[in-house]
Amino acid sequence: MKENYKVRSPWTTFLRGKVGYPLALVFCSLFFVAGFFASMLFSQDVPSEGAGNARVLHEHFGVLDWPEMPYGETGEGDSTPIPFQVLSWKPRALYFPNFASPEKCDAIVKLAKTRLRPSTLALRKGETEDSTKGIRTSSGTFLSASQDPSGALAWVEKKIAKVTMIPRAHGEAFNVLRYELGQRYASHYDAFNPAEYGPQRSQRVASFLLYLSDVEEGGETMFPFENGANMDIGYDYEKCIGLKVKPRKGDGLLFYSLMTNGTIDPTSLHGSCPVIKGEKWVATKWIRDKEDGVM
Ligand SMILES: *[C@@H]1O[C@H](CO)[C@@H](O)[C@H](O)[C@H]1NC(C)=O
């Protein structure tokens, strides 16, 4: 009799009823089928690393086919696909896998190697070379495309113009940089705030980084303020936090320092994390709002 005092859930009552077992079976099967389809949906939303992107690429470019388009006098007949991934809208940052071949990267490194000098900084009012020591510890050299007999820099420059749709003449010479063990570049803006640097003849709109080497560990390009993060914590400009982009030989990273109305995008703050293992080579192209990117 004691058993009668036990509270039975309606579910148990239902299952113990005469028609309960076949019905329960139907319910269970339904849940199983629903779960199966739900898992398929989720697995489509989250493509697995590497292989997933390769599959997406194939879907986009495997059946690339459109009618031959008439193009203008300044247009181009070729329609080579250039894959890219939006890494962030705040700041506007795009990633270009395999932007340049390893051979082109090697040619650029070889050319730059003989000309390296310690990198310098544009100084703000009141700053001196001594007071800014340690902020930028890489070595580098400025190289224009015409100084590269291999033609690699000219090829890269044309492709950068294509993906930014900003004419080549707006670019400064390439700044090819080498970061050795422990070397880094504390967070900074590429655009020059006139309040800090005085009036500017022209302004940097965007930056394109071509990674010329892999880095075993460290050396990421970081955006500490991505999507407004860390802006109100009294961020230490030497800290390596936020959105981090790991350098991969031949890959490109493009980000905009100015918003479309011309004001400096506060989220475009970025830096180079210290190299922990290996060596980092990168070619930087700063692109300005006026022609002739002379600094
Ligand atoms: C420019 O655009 C940004 C973002 O839309 C906005 O926050 C800012 O106030 C604008 N600046 C000016 C001067 O219009």
The ligand as an SDF file (V2000), in Angstrom:
LIG
                    3D

 14 14  0  0  0  0  0  0  0  0999 V2000
   32.4340   59.5640  -38.4870 C   0  0  0  0  0  0  0  0  0  0  0  0
   31.7990   58.3120  -38.3870 O   0  0  0  0  0  0  0  0  0  0  0  0
   31.8280   57.7150  -37.1100 C   0  0  0  0  0  0  0  0  0  0  0  0
   31.2330   56.3240  -37.2250 C   0  0  0  0  0  0  0  0  0  0  0  0
   30.0890   56.3120  -37.9770 O   0  0  0  0  0  0  0  0  0  0  0  0
   31.1500   58.5980  -36.1070 C   0  0  0  0  0  0  0  0  0  0  0  0
   31.2070   58.0120  -34.8460 O   0  0  0  0  0  0  0  0  0  0  0  0
   31.8320   59.9410  -36.0910 C   0  0  0  0  0  0  0  0  0  0  0  0
   31.1550   60.8230  -35.2110 O   0  0  0  0  0  0  0  0  0  0  0  0
   31.8830   60.5550  -37.4810 C   0  0  0  0  0  0  0  0  0  0  0  0
   32.6700   61.7600  -37.4390 N   0  0  0  0  0  0  0  0  0  0  0  0
   32.3230   62.8790  -38.0770 C   0  0  0  0  0  0  0  0  0  0  0  0
   33.2660   64.0270  -37.9520 C   0  0  0  0  0  0  0  0  0  0  0  0
   31.3130   62.9640  -38.7380 O   0  0  0  0  0  0  0  0  0  0  0  0
  1  2  1  0
  1 10  1  0
  2  3  1  0
  3  4  1  0
  3  6  1  0
  4  5  1  0
  6  7  1  0
  6  8  1  0
  8  9  1  0
  8 10  1  0
 10 11  1  0
 11 12  1  0
 12 13  1  0
 12 14  2  0
M  END
$$$$
